[in-house]
Amino acid sequence: MKIPVPENLGLINLPPKVELAIFLIKSELKNAKFINDLNDKEIDTHAGYLDFSGLILAMMGFGNDLTDEFMEWYFACQTRLLENVNPENDKELLEQAFNFYLDLLAKKRQSEVN
């Protein structure tokens, strides 16, 4: 499976595992945006949220001992990236998914250093 990489980043041939992680992040972001928009209209969405965080984090090499603080950061970062995203604009959504992937990599490296 090949997903297009944001053109302005100049990256070529991402490993399949990275592409899959970005694809899952993009899917989760799109779903989260939809759910957030429904919540803003006071529609009950408890059963409709797709949470791929466990799979995404496992694929990226995070351990099973993630703290509540880390998960709060994860969802806050997700919310921040979604603030100005049009879920129908695939390129914009993919760019935000890539940005989120980079944020997660930075967080992982930060935790390995500490």
BELHU-V946599 format. One record per residue. N is the residue number from 1. RES is the residue in three letters. PSI is psi in whole degrees, -180 to 180 (* if undefined). BURIAL is # if it has 16 or more other ideal C-beta (glycine too) atoms within 10 Angstrom, else .. D_FIRST is the distance of its C-alpha to the first C-alpha in whole Angstrom. Layout:
N_RES_PSI_BURIAL_D_FIRST / N_RES_PSI_BURIAL_D_FIRST
This chain:
1_MET_128_._0 / 2_LYS_127_._4 / 3_ILE_145_._7 / 4_PRO_140_._10 / 5_VAL_143_#_12 / 6_PRO_128_._16 / 7_GLU_-34_._18 / 8_ASN_-6_._21 / 9_LEU_-19_._20 / 10_GLY_25_._19 / 11_LEU_148_._16 / 12_ILE_142_._14 / 13_ASN_67_._11 / 14_LEU_146_#_11 / 15_PRO_148_._11 / 16_PRO_-36_._8 / 17_LYS_-38_._10 / 18_VAL_-44_#_11 / 19_GLU_-42_#_8 / 20_LEU_-42_#_8 / 21_ALA_-44_#_12 / 22_ILE_-40_#_12 / 23_PHE_-44_#_10 / 24_LEU_-40_#_12 / 25_ILE_-44_#_15 / 26_LYS_-44_#_14 / 27_SER_-42_._15 / 28_GLU_-41_#_18 / 29_LEU_-43_#_19 / 30_LYS_-44_#_19 / 31_ASN_-42_#_21 / 32_ALA_-40_#_23 / 33_LYS_-45_#_24 / 34_PHE_-47_#_25 / 35_ILE_-44_#_27 / 36_ASN_-41_#_29 / 37_ASP_-39_._30 / 38_LEU_-40_._31 / 39_ASN_-37_._33 / 40_ASP_-26_._34 / 41_LYS_12_._36 / 42_GLU_39_._37 / 43_ILE_132_._35 / 44_ASP_123_._34 / 45_THR_15_._31 / 46_HIS_-37_._31 / 47_ALA_-7_._29 / 48_GLY_-3_._26 / 49_TYR_128_._25 / 50_LEU_115_._21 / 51_ASP_103_._21 / 52_PHE_7_#_18 / 53_SER_-43_#_20 / 54_GLY_-44_._21 / 55_LEU_-45_._18 / 56_ILE_-49_#_17 / 57_LEU_-37_#_20 / 58_ALA_-42_._20 / 59_MET_-30_._16 / 60_MET_-1_#_18 / 61_GLY_12_._21 / 62_PHE_147_#_23 / 63_GLY_179_._26 / 64_ASN_-5_._27 / 65_ASP_42_._30 / 66_LEU_135_._29 / 67_THR_164_._32 / 68_ASP_-37_._33 / 69_GLU_-43_._33 / 70_PHE_-45_._30 / 71_MET_-34_._29 / 72_GLU_-43_._31 / 73_TRP_-44_._30 / 74_TYR_-52_#_26 / 75_PHE_-30_._27 / 76_ALA_-41_._29 / 77_CYS_-43_._27 / 78_GLN_-46_#_24 / 79_THR_-43_._27 / 80_ARG_-44_._28 / 81_LEU_-26_#_25 / 82_LEU_-10_#_25 / 83_GLU_-44_._28 / 84_ASN_30_._28 / 85_VAL_135_#_24 / 86_ASN_113_._24 / 87_PRO_-13_#_21 / 88_GLU_-11_._21 / 89_ASN_96_._20 / 90_ASP_-39_._16 / 91_LYS_-45_._17 / 92_GLU_-42_._20 / 93_LEU_-41_#_18 / 94_LEU_-40_#_15 / 95_GLU_-42_#_18 / 96_GLN_-36_#_19 / 97_ALA_-42_#_16 / 98_PHE_-42_#_16 / 99_ASN_-41_#_20 / 100_PHE_-41_#_20 / 101_TYR_-44_#_18 / 102_LEU_-39_._20 / 103_ASP_-42_#_23 / 104_LEU_-41_#_22 / 105_LEU_-44_._22 / 106_ALA_-42_._25 / 107_LYS_-40_#_27 / 108_LYS_-46_._25 / 109_ARG_-38_._27 / 110_GLN_-42_._30 / 111_SER_-27_._31 / 112_GLU_-30_._30 / 113_VAL_-37_._33 / 114_ASN_*_._35
